Amino acid sequence: MNRIDLGKILGDIRFWLGITFLHRLITITQPPLEVAHSWRQTMVNMVARNFLQVDANIFYPRIDMGGELSGITGMEFPFFNYLIYLFSSVFGYDHWYGRLINLAVSSFGILAFHDYAKKLFDRRISFMSSMVILFSIFYYYSRKAMTDTFSISLVLIGILLWWMYTERGRWYHYLLGFLTILLGVLGKLPVIITLALLWPVLYKASSNQRFKIIAAVFIVGVLSALWYFTWVPHLKATYGLDRYFMGDSISATASFILENFNQVSRAFYWKAVGYSGALLTLAGLFFIRDKSQAFKLTLLSGTLLMLLVLFKSGDRFYDHPYYVAPFIPIMALLAGLALNSLPKRWALFAVLVLLSEGAFSRWSDQFIKKGKEYVELEDRLAPYVNTNDLIAMNTIKNPTAFYFANRKGWVTGNWNLKKPEYQREIAEAGCKYIVICKVRFAKEIELELPLIYEDDLFALYALPENLSP
């Protein structure tokens, strides 16, 4: 009988992708009510559900919190949302499809990165670098219904396809690479940072191939600019709803960074790749001296693009670590160089530390702490509120509970809902009910309005059409 080569198995990134894929399937069908970024996941799902329930035109994404408006607004190109819609068209809608789609695509993205890094360096550096990505914030972001690791992975797949184009000259590698990179950048503009990994492709390409790749990157830039700087403002202006953050001025962001330097810098170590990954990334800088000019340009241009994103992110950077996610593949290559320099035993120890820190330090984020009852909100409202009735809810800017209500209307705060003038304003706009959530997303208050229903989760008040001044 052939003996099983355990070392070979453990040194194969496909083994780790398979194991971690299964690990992250645990609770994958749970609603987006975990600790971090439930609001972003519900926004993604909200747009996907509206494609299914209202209008499937991908150029007109809509949310539920538009008051009496249509809900159409400018946002990231909703390709990810549209995949959820297509999946739902076949299997019926459910909130966890986005998790599964992201997990599958992100796993293929890391595999593509591994194969690309192997062409740039060698098998050992490729494996080490891929392990750094796998156990970075990719580990838990890739099972959330969010566009970040999904879009980065599309770009990584596209870069590998273009490398294959330089090797084999197949036109479909070129076209598929263009399509995946375009959809990646359209889906999340900061992933232009990851495009810095294209330098080795350009160095390897023939003059004709280089021209075609540069032309394709130019087209990606033009189409992305048209979407974000022409179409998004058009949707906001035309339909009167602005819910997408397009960045802040560099001067305002610089002041914020200086005032909060410690918190901002944590995004590059504790949140991005962990303390161990950050130390290895810094150590990797000592091993780039003898590397190719293409890799040095990758590091330089990626860093400059990361700084551009940082200085346009306003006051949101350290609370939203997904901004740094597109830089992680470059950080991972540096960490891989450092790991490659270690003796095998120490390298194995370092990888185990990375694995432990990445897989378990934030594993609690995969479980719901409180508010599970919100999945029942639509059913609890059904006897009292018609599906077409407009409602207002007291969860300030967080749309999670509103998503589970599956109604249209307003999301605001208790201070607003207590004001008679605000009650008159929304009543005149067509609002019929106010939902006061009591758990997690808001605090309970009492209103001087007819109470229709109350339980441990929310109180439902009727909003008369003619409110006295």
N, C-alpha and C positions, 0 to 999 in steps of 0.2 A: 504493500500500500504506500501511496505517496504521502510523505509527511507534510502537514500544514505548516507553511512558513509564516509564523505569526508576525515576525518583523516586517515582512513584505506587506501583509494585510494592514498592519497599523501604520505603515508608511504610505498608504494609498489614500489620497484625499477622497476618493469615492466612498471608501468605507466610512469615513467621518461624516461626509455629507448624508449618507444613508442613516447612520445612527442618530445624528442630530435632527434629521428630518422627522424620524419617528418620535424622538423626544419632544419636539415642538408640536407634534400632532395632539399631545395631551392638552385638553381643554380648548382645542382650536375651534370647536363649535360653540364656545361660550359667547355671549353677547359682548360688544365692545364697552365693557364697564370696568375694566381693570384700572390699576392706579394711574398709569400715564397715558395721555393722549387719547382718551376716550372721545373727546370732542372732535378731533381730526378724523378719527375712524368713522364716527357717525356722519360727519359731513360728506365723506367719500360715499358711504352707503346711501345717504339721502339723495345725492345726485343720481346714483345708479338706480335707485327705486323710482325716481321721477322719470328717468328714461323709460322705465317699464310701465308706469302708471299714467303718465301724462303725455310725453312726447319724446320720441327716440332720436331726434335730430342732435347729433353729437356737437354741433356748433352752438347749441343753445342750452348749456347746462343750467339747471335750476335747483334752488334750495327751498326749504319750507318756511323759513323765517322772513318772508318778504312782506308781511302784513297783508294788505289788500292787493299788493302788486303780483305780477306773474311769478316772481321768484327767480327769473332769469338774471344771471349776474356773470361778471368776468371772473375767471379762475384759471388754474392750470388746465392745459388741454386734457380733457377727461377720457383719455384712452383707457386708463385703468378702470375707471368707473364704467366705461362702456363694456369692458370684458365681463364685469360683474353682471351687467344688464344682459349680455348675450348668454351667459351661463344661466341666469335666472329665466330667460325665455325658454330654455330647454327643460330645466329641472324645477322651476318655480322659485320664487324669491326667498332668500334667506340671508341673514346678516353676516354669516361666517364665510361666504364664498370668497370674499376679498382676501381673507387671511390665507386661504389655501392657494389662491392664485399667486399671491405675493411670495409665499414660502416656496412654491415650485419654481417660479422664475428666478428668485434670488439664489436658490441652490444651483440652477444652471449658470447663473452669472458668476458664482464663485468657481465653478468648474471651468468656465471660459477663462477667467482670470488665471487659474492654475495652469491651463494649457498655454496661455500667452506668456506667463512668467517663465515657464520651462523653455520656451523658445529664446527668451532674452538672456537667461542665466543657465541654470541647470535644474535637475529634478529636485535636489535637496532644497535649494533656495525657493523654488516654486512651491514645494509642499509646506515649508515653514511659513512663507508669506501668506499662503491660502489659509492656514490655520489661524493666523493673526486676524484676517478678515472674518473668518467663520465665527470666532469667539469675541469679536468686537461688538459694537451696538447692532451690527447686522444680526446677531444671534436672536435678539428679541424683537427688533424692528421688522425683521423679515416675516414675522407671523402676525403682524398687525395689518389692518386694512388701510394702509397708507402707501403713498406713491414713491417714497424715498428710495429704499433699497431696490424696489421694483425698477425704477427708472435708471438707477446706477447700473443694475444688472443688464438692462437692455443695452446700455452703452458699452459695457465690458464685452458682451456677446458680439456687438457690432465691430469693436476693435479687433477681436480675434478673427472675425470673418474677413476683415480687410487685410489682415496678415496672411490669411489663407489665399486671398486674392493675389497678393504679391508673390506667393509661392507657386500657385497653379494657374493664375490668369483666368479663372472662371468668372464669367460675367455675373452669375447668380450670387457668388460670394460678395461681389461689389454691391449689387443692388440690395441684397438682404442686409448687408452691413450698413448701408445708407439708411434703410428703413428703420432698423432697430435703434440706431443712433438718433435719428430724427425723432422717433417716438419717445426715446429716453429724455432728450433735451426738452421737448415740448411738454412732457409730463412733469418735469421738475427742473427749472432753469439753472439752479446752482450746480447741476451735474456737468456743466461745462468744465468744471474742475477736473473731472475724470478724463476728459478729452485730452488732457496733457499727456496721457499714456500713448497718444498717437505718434509721438516723435520717433520711436524706433521703427514704426511702420513706414513713415515717410523716408527714413534713412535707407531702409531696405528696398523700397519700391524703385522700379525703373522710372525714367523721366516721364514717360507717358502715364504710368500708373500714378505717379506722384501728382501730376496735373489733375487727373480724374478725382483723386481723393481730396485734394485741396478744393477743387470745384464743388464736390459734394459737401464738404464742411462749410463752405461759403453758403450753399443753398440751405443747409440746416440752420445757419445763423440768420439768414434772411427770413425764412419761414417762422422761426422762433420769435424773431423780433416783430414780425407782422402780427403774430398771435398775441404776444404779451404787451406790446406797446402801441398796437393799433386796434386789434379786435377786442381785447379785454377792456380798454377804456371806452370803446364804442358800446359794448354791452352794458357797462356801468352807467354811461350817460343816457342810453336809449331806454333802459328798463328801470332806472332810478334806484338801483340797489348796489351798494359797495360793501362787499364782505371779504375781499381778497387783498392781503397786504403786499404792496409792491416795493417795500423797502423805505429807508429813511435817508436823509442827507448824510454825506460822509462826515461833515463837521459835527453834526448832532451825535452820530454814532461814535465818533472819536472821543467826544466828551464822556459819553456813557461808558466806553471801554476803559478810559483812564480812571473813572470813579469806581468801576467794578472789575478791576483787572484780575483779581484772584478768582472770582466766580467765572469770568469769561475764559480764563486760561484752563479752568477745570474741564471745559468742553473738549479740550485737546488731549486730555489724559484720562481722568476718571470716567468721563462719559463716553469718549470715543473708543479707546482701545484698552482701557483699564490702566492701572499704575504700571503693571508689568509690561504691557505693550508699549506704553509711552517711553519707558526706560530703554527698551530695545530699539525703538524708533530713533531716539537720540544717539544711541550707541552706533546705529547703522550709518550715521553721518561720517564716521571715521573710516568707512570702507568704500566710499564712493570715488576716491582719488583715481583708482585704476579702472574705473568703469567707463563705459562708452560715453561719447559726447551726447548721444541721443538720450541716455538715461539722465545725464546731468541737466539737459534741457527739460526733460520731464519733471524733474524735481523743482527746477527754478520756475518754470511756467505754472506748474500746479500750485506752488506756494504763492505766486503772485495772484493767481485767480482765487485762491482761498482767502487771501487778504482782501480782495475786491468784494467777495461775498460777505466777509466779516464786517467790513466797513459800510456795507449797505443794509445790514440786518437790523439796524436800529437797536432798540432795547430788548430784543427778543432772543439774542444769540445763546446766552447761557441757560435759558429756560427751554430752548428748543434745540437739543443736540443734533437733530437731523441735519442742521445746516453744515456740520462738519463731516457728515457721512461721505460725501463725494471725494473727500481728501483721504479717506481711510485706505483705499487701494495703494496709494503712493506711500503712505506711512507704513503699510504692511510690507512693501518691498524693502524699505529701509530696515525694518525689524527682521525681515528674512535674511538680509545680509549679515546682521549682527548675530543671529542664531547660527548661521552657517559657519561663523568663525569660532564657535564654541566647540569643545570636545563633545562627542556624541552623547555622553552621559549627562553633561551639563545642559546640552541643548534639549534633551528629553525632559529634564527637570523643569526647564524654563517653559516648555510647551505645556507641561502638566499644570504649571501655575497659571498660564494663560487660559487653559481650558477651565480650570476651577473658577477663576475670577470671572470669566465671561459667561459661563453657563449657570452659575449658582448665585453670583452676587446680586443679580436682578431677577432671579427666577420668580420671586414673589410678585413681580409685576404681571405675571401670567395668570394671576388668580384674582377674582373679584373680592374686594374687601367688604363692601356694603353697596346697597342699591340694586340688588338683583331683581327686586320686585318691579323695576321699571320695564322689564320685558312684558309685563302684563298690562301696561298702562293703556294701550289701545283697546284691549278687551274691557278694561274697567270703565273706560269712557263711553264705549259703544252704546249702552242703554240710554245715555243722556245727551250725547253729542253726535250729530250726524257727521259723516265723513267729509262733507263739504262745508261744515260750519267753521268759521274762523275763531281761533282761540288766542289768548295771551297767556304767557307763562313767566314765572318769576325766577328763572335760572340765569339771569343777567345775559352774558354772551355765550354761555355753554349750551349747545343745541342738543345734547345727548338725550335728555328726557323728552324734548320736543320731537326728536326723531322717533322715539318709541310710541309717542302719542299718534303718529302718522296723521297729523292734521296740519293745516296751514295757519299762518298768523304771525304773532309777535313774540319775541323773547326779550324781556327787559328785567328790571329789578323791582324789589319790593317797594322801594321809595317812589317809583313811578306809579305802580299799580294802586298805591294808596291815595294818589292825587285825584280828586274829582274831575279836574280839567283833563287829565290824561285818560281817565275812564270815558269821558264824553268824546274825546278825540278818536279813540279806537272804536267806540260804539258807532260813531258816525261813519267810520270807514268800513263797518260791517262786522266787527267783532261781536260774538254772542256770549262767550264764556271766558272766565278767567280761571286758570288752573294754578293753584298755589301748591308747589311741591314742598314736601317736608323733609325729605331724606337726601343727604349728600350734596346735592347741587344748589340747595337754597334753604333758607330758614322759614319756618312757619309764621304766618301773620294772619290776622282776622280782618276781613273787609266788611264794610257796612253795605253789603249787597245780599240778595237772596241766595242762601246756601242750598245747593241742589243735592250735593252728595259729599261725604267725607269718610275717609278711612285712614289707616296708618301711613299711607304713602302720599296722599294729596287731598286737597279740598277743592271742590268745584263750585264756582259762583256764577250765577246768571248775570249778564250785563244787559239791563233793559235798553231798548232802542232809544227811548226818550228820557235822558237823565236831566234832572233839574239843575240849572246853573248854581 
